[in-house]
Amino acid sequence: MTATDHQQRDKRDLVRGSIMSIGGFLMRMASRVPFLFIAGQLYGTARYGDYVLATALIESAAVLGTFGFKLTLFKFLHDETRQPEEVVRHVLAVTLTLALVLAVSLWALALPLARLFDMPDAGPKIAVIAWATPVMVMSDILLAATWAKRIVHFEVIARSLIEPATLTCASFLFFKHGFPEMGLPVAYLTAFTFAAIASVYFFSRCYSLATLFGGGLRLDYIRELLRQSASTSLHDVIGLLFTKIDVLVVGYFFGNTAVGLYGMAQQFLTVVEKITLSFSPVLIPVLTEALKSRDIPRARHQLFAVGRRILMMQAPVVLLFLVAGPFLLSMIGPGFRDAWGILMVLTIGAWANGALGLSEFALLSIRPHANPQASVLRLALYGALVMPFQALLGPIGVALSNILATLAANFMRTLVCRPALRAIAP
């Protein structure tokens, strides 16, 4: 296959994958928007704030549980000396064990954690949602394995149709049947359980379940997987920590109502972020394949092409939130209009970081240690900024600290990526 053929195939797969992901996002929003109305109008800002804190803790635990394999699995599946099912079997053994340990820990520490954030009503909700950790991790690994075959629609169905539709319906039904306090967390657990069942089925369409469960485990291979994924795990953990740490900081300093406002702004922000994420399921395998064959022009071409598309597609959403953000937020429920300032800081930051952050996908293959180094810089800068900024600007200052730290880390990745690409060129 010639270089032109590779580029045409990559372009076709990237466009098709991004269209599928964005189409899935629109389906997700069709279910998610009613959920936001249910959460805002029926449950209110305080209960929604408790729910946001609980989900932030559990989703952080899920990222710890995946140990970076959601991104590095592609590299291991390219190992022609092992069956793909053997690789997935060992990865699941590691990640599910870690996820179960984290779930038990969160369940046991639910009440102390709630008291730490001065949100005692969140304790039972944390304890219930904790058990979503292993099912979330299993879904991440199995769906990532389907990405490796450049199949995107399976994740779209599981994550953009089954999960949000179940969450929306279940949260409404639980409230109407007299569970206003626990309706949201139980609906969350139910939604991810249904998505996990779907992910098992979709995995079976691409691989053999009999082979997956029919072999044993080798400790030496598990150690090798852990060693190779450790640096990406650190980067992955810090990366997701930054999507959740703001909620924890806001909860610690400002209480559950402020967490509810911040969480609602983040829900709106997913419209911007999903445009970037829609390219990931295909871009990562494309870059892995190109860099493995040292086809640097192919890798560079796809990075720049995707970056341009992201900026163009995000721009109208940024303008929409700027002009109509207060109106859209006020429709969700009383008091949510106050989240507009947070929303605009997060949105402008996501737009600036959307294309700039693509270099992290290339670094997974050529400089895997650069990503965690940039993430450590990001965390250190955030720690230096968040205290003075939150004191001056409140929750908006927390958002601004995150954005500035992320920009610095992405700029560092870009500086590392360009000479690294030149160094591996044949």
TARAWO-V613915 format. One record per residue. N is the residue number from 1. PSI is psi in radians with two decimals (999 if undefined). OMEGA is omega in degrees with one decimal (999 if undefined). Layout:
BEGIN
[[N PSI OMEGA] [N PSI OMEGA]]
END
This chain:
BEGIN
[[1 2.22 -177.6] [2 2.95 178.8] [3 -0.68 178.4] [4 -0.71 178.3] [5 -0.73 177.6] [6 -0.81 -177.7] [7 -0.69 178.4] [8 -0.73 177.9] [9 -0.77 178.5] [10 -0.80 -178.9] [11 -0.76 179.6] [12 -0.80 -178.2] [13 -0.68 179.3] [14 -0.79 179.6] [15 -0.80 179.8] [16 -0.77 -179.9] [17 -0.72 -179.5] [18 -0.65 177.2] [19 -0.74 177.6] [20 -0.76 -178.5] [21 -0.74 179.5] [22 -0.67 174.3] [23 -0.72 176.0] [24 -0.65 178.2] [25 -0.70 177.5] [26 -0.68 174.8] [27 -0.72 179.6] [28 -0.73 179.8] [29 -0.57 178.2] [30 -0.53 175.3] [31 -0.57 -173.9] [32 -0.68 -179.8] [33 -0.83 174.3] [34 -0.61 177.8] [35 -0.72 179.5] [36 -0.67 175.8] [37 -0.73 178.5] [38 -0.81 -179.1] [39 -0.73 -177.3] [40 -0.81 -174.5] [41 -0.67 -175.5] [42 -0.80 -173.8] [43 -0.55 177.0] [44 2.94 -174.1] [45 -0.69 -176.1] [46 -0.86 178.9] [47 -0.67 177.6] [48 -0.61 176.1] [49 -0.74 175.6] [50 -0.76 -179.9] [51 -0.76 -179.8] [52 -0.74 178.2] [53 -0.80 -178.7] [54 -0.79 -179.3] [55 -0.57 177.6] [56 -0.75 178.7] [57 -0.76 -176.1] [58 -0.69 179.3] [59 -0.53 173.2] [60 -0.72 177.5] [61 -0.64 179.7] [62 -0.65 177.7] [63 -0.68 173.5] [64 -0.71 -177.9] [65 -0.61 -179.7] [66 -0.34 174.9] [67 0.62 176.5] [68 -0.08 -174.5] [69 -0.31 177.2] [70 -0.54 178.2] [71 -0.65 -174.8] [72 -0.20 -178.1] [73 -0.61 -179.5] [74 -0.74 -178.9] [75 -0.74 -178.5] [76 -0.60 179.2] [77 -0.29 175.4] [78 -0.03 177.4] [79 1.88 -174.3] [80 -0.14 -179.8] [81 -0.12 -178.7] [82 2.57 173.9] [83 2.48 178.2] [84 -0.68 180.0] [85 -0.58 177.2] [86 -0.74 177.8] [87 -0.86 -177.7] [88 -0.65 179.2] [89 -0.80 -179.2] [90 -0.69 178.7] [91 -0.74 178.3] [92 -0.67 179.5] [93 -0.74 179.4] [94 -0.88 -171.1] [95 -0.68 -179.8] [96 -0.62 175.5] [97 -0.83 179.1] [98 -0.69 -179.2] [99 -0.69 178.9] [100 -0.69 176.5] [101 -0.76 179.5] [102 -0.67 179.1] [103 -0.79 178.7] [104 -0.70 180.0] [105 -0.79 179.4] [106 -0.70 177.5] [107 -0.75 -178.3] [108 -0.55 -175.4] [109 0.20 -173.7] [110 -0.86 -177.5] [111 -0.80 175.6] [112 -0.66 178.1] [113 -0.72 178.9] [114 -0.70 178.1] [115 -0.59 178.5] [116 -0.67 179.7] [117 0.15 179.6] [118 0.69 178.3] [119 1.20 -172.1] [120 -0.52 -179.1] [121 -0.27 -179.5] [122 -0.26 -176.1] [123 -1.01 178.8] [124 -0.54 -179.1] [125 -0.69 175.8] [126 -0.74 -178.2] [127 -0.67 -180.0] [128 -0.86 -175.1] [129 -0.37 -179.5] [130 -0.59 -175.9] [131 -0.06 172.1] [132 -0.27 -174.9] [133 -0.93 -178.5] [134 -0.61 -179.3] [135 -0.58 175.8] [136 -0.75 -179.7] [137 -0.77 179.2] [138 -0.76 177.9] [139 -0.78 -179.0] [140 -0.79 -176.3] [141 -0.81 -177.1] [142 -0.69 179.0] [143 -0.59 175.5] [144 -0.60 177.6] [145 -0.59 176.7] [146 -0.50 174.5] [147 -0.66 -175.3] [148 -0.42 176.1] [149 0.22 179.7] [150 0.60 176.0] [151 2.02 -174.0] [152 -0.50 -169.9] [153 -0.37 177.0] [154 -0.78 177.5] [155 -0.64 178.9] [156 -0.79 -178.8] [157 -0.80 -176.6] [158 -0.82 -171.7] [159 -0.43 -175.0] [160 -0.17 179.2] [161 -1.05 -175.0] [162 -0.89 -176.3] [163 -0.96 -177.4] [164 -0.61 178.9] [165 -0.72 177.6] [166 -0.75 178.8] [167 -0.79 -178.5] [168 -0.88 -178.3] [169 -0.77 -177.0] [170 -0.69 180.0] [171 -0.65 177.2] [172 -0.80 -177.7] [173 -0.71 179.8] [174 -0.68 178.2] [175 -0.81 -177.6] [176 -0.43 179.6] [177 0.34 169.6] [178 0.53 177.5] [179 1.10 -176.6] [180 -0.47 -178.2] [181 -0.73 -173.2] [182 0.06 -176.9] [183 -0.81 -177.5] [184 -0.85 -179.4] [185 -0.68 179.0] [186 -0.66 176.3] [187 -0.68 178.8] [188 -0.82 178.9] [189 -0.74 179.4] [190 -0.76 -177.2] [191 -0.78 -177.9] [192 -0.49 174.7] [193 -0.77 177.7] [194 -0.71 178.5] [195 -0.62 179.1] [196 -0.70 176.8] [197 -0.75 178.2] [198 -0.68 -178.5] [199 -0.62 176.2] [200 -0.78 179.1] [201 -0.78 -178.4] [202 -0.66 176.5] [203 -0.68 -178.4] [204 -0.34 177.5] [205 -0.36 -177.8] [206 -0.48 -175.0] [207 3.07 -178.9] [208 2.08 175.4] [209 -0.60 178.8] [210 -0.72 177.6] [211 -0.65 179.6] [212 -0.80 -176.2] [213 -0.05 -172.7] [214 -0.03 -178.1] [215 3.07 179.5] [216 -2.94 -178.9] [217 2.47 177.6] [218 2.12 -176.6] [219 -0.61 -179.7] [220 -0.63 178.6] [221 -0.64 176.3] [222 -0.75 178.4] [223 -0.69 179.3] [224 -0.74 177.7] [225 -0.77 -179.8] [226 -0.72 -178.8] [227 -0.78 -176.4] [228 -0.44 -177.3] [229 -0.09 -172.9] [230 -0.79 -177.0] [231 -0.70 177.4] [232 -0.61 177.8] [233 -0.76 178.2] [234 -0.80 177.8] [235 -0.74 -178.7] [236 -0.75 -179.0] [237 -0.81 -179.8] [238 -0.66 178.6] [239 -0.82 -179.6] [240 -0.55 176.1] [241 -0.63 -179.0] [242 -0.34 174.3] [243 -0.26 -177.2] [244 -0.42 -173.1] [245 -0.57 178.4] [246 -0.74 178.6] [247 -0.75 -180.0] [248 -0.73 179.4] [249 -0.79 179.3] [250 -0.71 178.0] [251 -0.68 -178.3] [252 -0.70 -175.0] [253 -0.52 -167.2] [254 -0.12 174.3] [255 3.10 -170.1] [256 -0.50 177.9] [257 -0.76 176.9] [258 -0.63 176.5] [259 -0.69 177.2] [260 -0.74 178.2] [261 -0.79 -178.8] [262 -0.74 179.1] [263 -0.65 178.9] [264 -0.67 175.4] [265 -0.69 178.5] [266 -0.59 177.1] [267 -0.77 176.5] [268 -0.64 -177.6] [269 -0.45 -178.7] [270 -0.42 177.0] [271 -0.71 178.7] [272 -0.81 -175.2] [273 -0.60 -176.7] [274 -0.48 177.5] [275 -0.76 175.8] [276 -0.82 -176.3] [277 -0.41 -177.8] [278 -0.42 -179.8] [279 -0.30 -172.1] [280 -0.79 -175.6] [281 -0.50 179.1] [282 -0.59 -177.8] [283 -0.71 -178.3] [284 -0.88 175.9] [285 -0.65 179.0] [286 -0.84 179.8] [287 -0.72 179.2] [288 -0.78 179.8] [289 -0.77 -178.4] [290 -0.76 -177.7] [291 -0.55 176.3] [292 -0.64 178.6] [293 0.10 179.4] [294 0.55 177.6] [295 1.38 -173.7] [296 -0.74 177.8] [297 -0.68 178.3] [298 -0.79 -179.7] [299 -0.79 -178.9] [300 -0.70 -180.0] [301 -0.78 -177.7] [302 -0.63 177.8] [303 -0.85 -178.7] [304 -0.69 -179.5] [305 -0.78 179.7] [306 -0.68 178.6] [307 -0.77 178.9] [308 -0.75 -179.2] [309 -0.69 -179.7] [310 -0.84 -178.9] [311 -0.72 -179.1] [312 -0.68 -177.1] [313 -0.51 -178.7] [314 -0.48 -173.7] [315 -0.80 -179.9] [316 -0.58 179.6] [317 -0.71 177.5] [318 -0.78 178.5] [319 -0.68 178.7] [320 -0.82 179.7] [321 -0.60 179.2] [322 -0.75 -174.9] [323 -0.80 -170.9] [324 0.11 -177.8] [325 -0.87 -179.7] [326 -0.71 179.4] [327 -0.79 -178.7] [328 -0.72 179.9] [329 -0.70 -179.0] [330 -0.43 177.8] [331 -0.45 -177.3] [332 -0.71 -178.5] [333 2.92 -178.4] [334 2.29 174.5] [335 -0.29 -176.3] [336 -0.26 176.4] [337 -0.49 -178.9] [338 -0.16 -179.6] [339 -0.01 -173.1] [340 -0.74 179.3] [341 -0.76 176.9] [342 -0.79 -178.0] [343 -0.75 -176.4] [344 -0.68 177.1] [345 -0.81 -180.0] [346 -0.69 -176.9] [347 -0.83 179.5] [348 -0.67 177.3] [349 -0.73 179.1] [350 -0.63 178.1] [351 -0.74 179.2] [352 -0.60 -175.3] [353 -0.24 -173.4] [354 -0.95 -179.8] [355 -0.64 -177.4] [356 -0.56 -176.0] [357 -0.05 -178.1] [358 -0.38 -179.1] [359 -0.40 -179.6] [360 -0.54 179.7] [361 -0.66 176.7] [362 -0.68 -178.3] [363 -0.38 177.0] [364 -0.59 -177.2] [365 -0.63 -170.6] [366 -0.52 178.1] [367 1.22 -173.7] [368 -0.44 -179.6] [369 -0.27 -178.6] [370 -0.59 -179.9] [371 -0.89 177.2] [372 -0.55 176.9] [373 -0.74 176.6] [374 -0.63 179.6] [375 -0.65 177.0] [376 -0.72 175.2] [377 -0.76 180.0] [378 -0.78 -179.0] [379 -0.73 179.8] [380 -0.77 179.9] [381 -0.70 177.2] [382 -0.79 179.6] [383 -0.59 -180.0] [384 -0.52 -174.1] [385 -0.56 -165.6] [386 -0.62 -178.2] [387 -0.94 178.6] [388 -0.63 -177.8] [389 -0.72 179.0] [390 -0.55 177.7] [391 -0.61 -178.3] [392 -0.71 -169.7] [393 -0.01 -179.5] [394 -2.58 -179.6] [395 -0.53 177.0] [396 -0.64 177.4] [397 -0.61 176.0] [398 -0.79 179.0] [399 -0.74 -178.9] [400 -0.66 177.6] [401 -0.76 179.6] [402 -0.80 -176.9] [403 -0.82 -178.5] [404 -0.70 178.4] [405 -0.68 179.5] [406 -0.71 177.0] [407 -0.76 -179.4] [408 -0.74 -179.0] [409 -0.74 -179.9] [410 -0.62 176.6] [411 -0.68 177.2] [412 -0.73 178.7] [413 -0.73 179.9] [414 -0.73 178.7] [415 -0.61 179.5] [416 -0.63 -171.6] [417 -0.76 -173.6] [418 -0.91 177.8] [419 -0.51 178.8] [420 -0.68 176.3] [421 -0.73 178.9] [422 -0.60 -175.1] [423 -0.52 -177.5] [424 -0.03 179.6] [425 2.41 -178.9] [426 999 999]]
END
